[in-house]
Amino acid sequence: MDALCKPILRLDGVSKRFGGVVAADSTTFSVFPGRVHGLIGPNGAGKSTLMNLISGIYTPDSGTIYFDERDIGKVPSHDRARMGIGRTFQTPRFLQRSNIRDNLLLGADLGSGYGYAASYFGKKVTGFEAYLERLLAIAGFSFAWEDDISSLPYGQRKLLEIVRSLLSNPRVMLVDEPAAGLNNREIENAMALLDFAAKEKNIGILLIEHSMDMIMNICKDIVVINFGKVIAAGNPAEIQSNEDVIVAYLGRNLDA
């Protein structure tokens, strides 16, 4: 990595408790532009909590979250999105009673800075359809604009949520379990979208995923957490050979 490259997102000693449960324990790591960073750990380790802290759904009990070297601790979640923090979820979130076009324009309007009224009365995002066609080619499917969003199969809706996030022109994307529920072809297309985002759009990506094949193939850097605490960080080769990770995450004892 270029020594002059600065992180676009940085967590410094971030902690969060829910009663007696420690979801984040002095968590510190950075996300750099143009790289896919894996965030892995057992179920309940605190991965989605960290995503919610970064996107502003939760507020840290202590520690600081920096976006482009700005402390965003008091920035509301909708303003973080406008600053360039994109997000997908384990279960895709769309306006279920709206058609596909309207759902995708939500992302485009966010990226352009248009408000609802401007969009409603016909103000269009420059290059929107050309960019969308490129993303759909990578995603490996097409659709009829006016179809209801619920008409798409689950796997396509998962991919479309990544596409919608890309249409918002984010600087960071928080991607939560994109491979869950997808077939092998769809997983390949999801990886292609994330690879495009990092390499061609210079987006820093923080990826939660239980598919170790996906993590090891696409991530340059991996952070492993357990009980809210970082237990390892490094490249895929370092993570695969880390004893703490093998015992805590992969679930086998080295002496067995």
N, C-alpha and C positions, 0 to 999 in steps of 0.2 A: 504493500500500500504506500502511496505517495506520502512522505512525511509531512508535506505541506497541506494535505487534505484534512479539513476540519470536520468533526461530526456535525450532522444536521440535527441529530437528536441525542440528548445525553441525560441519563438518570444518575443522580448523585445522592447516594444514601437514602433512597426512597423506602419508606416503611408504611404499612397499612395493616391495621388489626380490625377484625370483626368480633367483638367480644373477646373470647380467649383464643381465637384462631388468628395466627399470624399469617397473613396472605402475602406480605412483602416485608422482607427483613433486611434493611439497610442495603437495598439493591442498587448496584452501580454497574452500568455498561453504556456503550455508545453505539449509535447507528450512523454509518457513513453513506454519503451519496453514491449511487451507482453500485451498491452491493446488497446482496440478500443475506440477512442475518437470521439464523434460526434461533428460536426460543423454545426449548424442549424441557420436558420433565414429566413425572407421573401425573395422573389425574389428581386434581386438587392441589397441585404444587404452587399455584398462584399465577399461572400464565395469563389467563383472561383478565384477572384482576389488574395485572400490569398494563394490559391493553386499555382497560377502562380508566386507569390512572392517567395514562398518556393522553387519551382522547378527551379527558375531562368529565367523564361520568362519575368517577370517584375523586375525592381530594386526599392527597397523602396526609398521614399523621405527622410525618417529618420527612426531611429531605427535599430535594429540588429537581424539577424536570425542566430542562433547557431545550428550546427549539430554536435553532440558528443562533445560539448563545443568548437567547432571551428567556428569562424565567417566566414560564407560562402558568405558574401555580394559581393565579387569580383570573386567568383567561377562561371565559365560558366555553363549553364544548363546541357550540356553533361557530364561535370566532376562531377556535383552533382549526376547525374544518376549513374556514375561509383562508386561514394562514397557510394551509397546505398540508394538513394532516388528514390523509384518507383512511378509510376503515372498511373492512368487510367483517362479516360475522359467521359463526359456526352454522347458523341457519340463515339463509339469505333473507334480507329485509327489503320488501318492495311495497308500493301502494297497491294492494291486491285488487282493488276495484278500478284501477286505471290500466290503460293500454301500455304496450312496451315503449312506444315513443315518449310518452309523458314521464315514465320512470327513468328513462335514460337522460332526458332533458334536465332532470334534477341535478345530475352530475355535471352536465355541461353548463348549466346556469351557475352552479357553484364555482366552477373553474373560471368562468368569464366575469363573475361579479355581478351578473344581472339579477335583479330582484324578480319576484313572482309576476308583478304587473307587466314589466318589460317583456318577459317571456310570453305571457298570456296574449299580449297584443301584437306578437309577431316578431319581436326583435330576435334575430338568429345569431348563433355563435359561428364566427368565421371558420370555415373548414371542418365543421362538425361532422357532416356526413362522410366526407372523404376519410377523416381520421377514424370514424366509427367503422367504416368498411374495412379498413386495414386491421383494426382490432378484431373484428368478427372473422376475418380470414385466419388470423392466428388462433382464435378460439375454436374454429372449425365448424361453424354453423351459421345459418341465416334465419330470418323470420319475416313475417308480415308485420309492418309497423303498427297496424291498428289492432292486432291480436291482443287479447287480454294477457297480462303477464302470467296469470295462473295457467295458461295453456301450454307453457313451456315445461318440458320435463325437468325434474329436480336438478340434474347435473348441468343442464344448460342455464338454469337460473343461478347456480353457483358461479359458473363462468361469467355470466352476465353481470354479476355483482362486482367482479374484478374489473370488467370492462367499464362499468359505470364509475368506479373509483378512478380509473385512468382518465376518463373524460373530464374529471374535475381538475386535471393537471396538478396532482399533489406533488409535494417534495418528499414526503414520507408516506408509505402505505403500511398500515397495520393489517395483516392478513391472517385471519383466524381459521385454521383447519380447512384449507381449500380442497383437499383431496377427500375429505369425509363424504361417503356416499357416491363417489364418482367411479366410473369404470376406468380401465387402463388408458383408453384413448383420451378420455376427458382429463385424466391426470396429466398426461403428456401435454395437452393443450393448456391446462392451467400453468404448468411449468414454463411453457413457451411464452405465455402472457407475462409472467413474473420476470423471466429472462429479458424480454423486450423492455419492460418497465425499467429494469436496472441498467441494462447496457445501452439502450437507445434513448431513454428519457432521463437517465441519471437520477432515478428515484432511489432513495434509501428504503429498503423493505425490511420490516420485522415480521417474521413468519412463524406462527405456531402450527405445528403439524406432528401427528403421530406416525405418519409414514416415514420410516427412517430412510428408505430408498430415496424419497423425494428430498428430505433434508440433506442427505449426504451428497446428492447429485447437484443440487442447485445452490446450496449455501456456501459462502466463503468463510463465514464466521458463525460460531454456534455458542450460545449461552445456555447452560443447564441449570435449572433451579429445582430445589426440593424443599418443601415446607417453607416456601417464600424466600429461601436463601440461595444465592449463587454458589454452586458447588464446583463448577468448572466453566472455563471459557477458552476457546481456541478454534483452530481450523478442524475440518472433519477428521483428519487422521489423528490429531491430538485427542479429540473427544472419544473416538472409537477405542483408544488405548488407555483412557483414563480410568483408574481403578474405582474411584468414587462413582463415576457414571455407570460403570458396569454393574456395581453392586446396587446402587440406588435406583437407577432408571431402567437398565436392561434386565434387572431382576435375577442375576445369577452371581454366585460366589466364585471368585477366582480360584479358590482351592478345591472347588467341587469337582 
